[in-house]
Amino acid sequence: MAKKSGVSSKTHTQQQLNDYANQNNPNNKAYKARIANDKKTKRVSKKYKAVREVKCQAKLYAEIGLNADLDWMCYSNPCDFD
């Protein structure tokens, strides 16, 4: 049998059923608010994740003793260092 999605009227009140229906109906204000909140939350999470990664990388470089990024070595002329 296929798995049913949704909520059962045997285990939920009428108000809970109505709330679920409103949150899953694309024409409803509650649905639009839920989607907007999800997008905002994910955007903020990505921002903080990026900040955490940069801080972690800076901490690692400080522990190793690298205080400068080494990207400039990739784009420079190797003959300049002779």
N, C-alpha and C positions, 0 to 999 in steps of 0.2 A: 504494500500500500504506500501511497505517496504521503510524505510528511506534510501535515497541515501547518500553515503559518497563521498567526493571529492569537487571539485570546478566546477562552471558552466562557460562555455565559453561565456555566455550571460552577466555575471557580471565581468569577469576577462579578462585581456589582454593575448595575446599569451605567452608573457614572464612570466607572473605570472603562467600560466598553466604549462609551462615548468619547472619552479622552483619547483612547487608543485610536479610534476611527479618525478623530480630528487631527492627530499627529501624523497620520499616514495618508491623508487626503491632500494632494497637491494644490487644491483650490482653497485650502483653509489657512487662516492666519497662524494657527499653532504649528502647522507643518512648515510654513515659510520661516517662522521664528526658530524652529529647531534646526533647519538646514543652515540658516545664517549663523547660529551659535556654533554649530559644528565646524563651519568654515573658519570662523574667527578663532576658535580654540586650536584648530590644527595649524593655522598660520602662526599663532603665538608660540605653539610648541616647537615648530620648525625654527623660529627665531632663537628661542632659548637653547635649543639643541646645538645650533651653530655657535652660539656664544660659549657654551660649555666646552665644545670641541676646541675652540681657539684657546680658551684658558688652560685646558688640559695639555695642549701642545706647547704652550708657553711654559708651563710648569715642567714638562719633560725637558725642553731645551735648557731651562735653568739648571736642572739636575745634572744634565750631561755636560754643560759648560758651553753650549752653543747659544750665543746671545744674538746672533744675526741669522737671518734666513740665507740659505745658500742658493737661491734661485738665480742670483746675478752671475754665478759661475757657469750656468748652463748657456747663457746668452753672450758671454764675453769671448774674446779671441784668446785661445790657449797660448799663443806666442807672446802675449803681453806679460806672462808670468815667468819668463826665462831670465 
